[in-house]
Amino acid sequence: MTKRHRIQFPPTDVRELCQDEVYFDVLSEESRQRIRLHDYDQIFAVPGLYEQVVYDRLKCQSPETVVEALRYSVSQSNQGLNELRVLDLGAGNGMAGEELKKQGVSRLIGVDIIPEAQAAAERDRPGVYDDYYVMDFCSLSDLERDQLKSWACDCLISVAALGFGDIPAPAFLEAFNTIGKDAWVAFNVKETFLDRSDDSGFSQLIRELIFSEYLDLYRLERYRHRFSIEGEPLYYFALAGKKTGDVPPSFTDSIDLSA
Ligand SMILES: C[S@@+](CC[C@H](N)C(=O)[O-])C[C@H]1O[C@@H](n2cnc3c(N)ncnc32)[C@H](O)[C@@H]1O
């Protein structure tokens, strides 16, 4: 059984932090280790820590919500989830992958930018992924692109990994264009990403994409992603749909991706 950790969240007076600055302390008899919620390398190095903080304490329900959005969308076609060859972008230690595997997909390929994620997925969820690559989608080499394309993925999923200092817009577009022309796509984004008042490059890209000719939207669902460490609900949208073609480079001409 995985060891339980003694975790302490910061006191209320220092809780005005951005979502990617939030930290917690892991206590032991002799030490207190401070870890940011986005320091995935440190979190994944400790078995069970990510699950205990993000899933047990903060009640994240994104893997099952995004996978259900995908299942619902695919059920409207004559395909089955069990036929899909899925690319899991920002796979981390495999929480979303495990949820997908429960549904029985044909192939599941994980990708993440840090080796600690791959190591944790193989340590904690052996056999969930058919293969797992450590790659930076912002600068894929031709060899890496060919390696991924050889899996002929017809589904892209990305859970709790887009925006917020995680996967940037160009990396998401690269992944979108790595999968087949009429592949399924399912991901989640913070609710403000669909709000016109949010003019960050990522938000603009997501809004343009979901109403573009390159994606047929099948499901858009607002739900509670998890609680913040202050105990406030954080709402996200789960989106799922079918790709209708590769996004051309000119697609982002009118979007300031650095914003
Ligand atoms: C919050 S975790 C989500 C992990 C998993 N999808 C889940 O649902 O539990 C975000 C993951 O995105 C990964 N990530 C961040 N930037 C990335 C990038 N540019 N390319 C690939 N993965 C990235 C992080 O290393 C981390 O493993």
The ligand as an ORCA input file, in Angstrom:
! r2SCAN-3c Opt
* xyz 0 1
  C      -1.436     18.704    -13.807
  S      -0.439     17.529    -14.639
  C      -1.711     16.540    -15.356
  C      -1.282     15.127    -15.481
  C      -2.365     14.156    -15.966
  N      -2.855     14.501    -17.301
  C      -3.522     14.066    -14.995
  O      -4.657     14.259    -15.417
  O      -3.306     13.801    -13.817
  C       0.192     18.461    -16.047
  C       1.260     17.691    -16.816
  O       1.568     18.429    -18.011
  C       2.966     18.275    -18.237
  N       3.438     19.334    -19.132
  C       3.655     20.639    -18.849
  N       4.131     21.281    -19.927
  C       4.235     20.355    -20.918
  C       4.659     20.415    -22.287
  N       5.084     21.560    -22.850
  N       4.612     19.275    -23.011
  C       4.185     18.112    -22.445
  N       3.769     18.006    -21.154
  C       3.790     19.115    -20.408
  C       3.563     18.350    -16.857
  O       4.901     17.860    -16.828
  C       2.572     17.512    -16.046
  O       2.944     16.168    -16.024
*
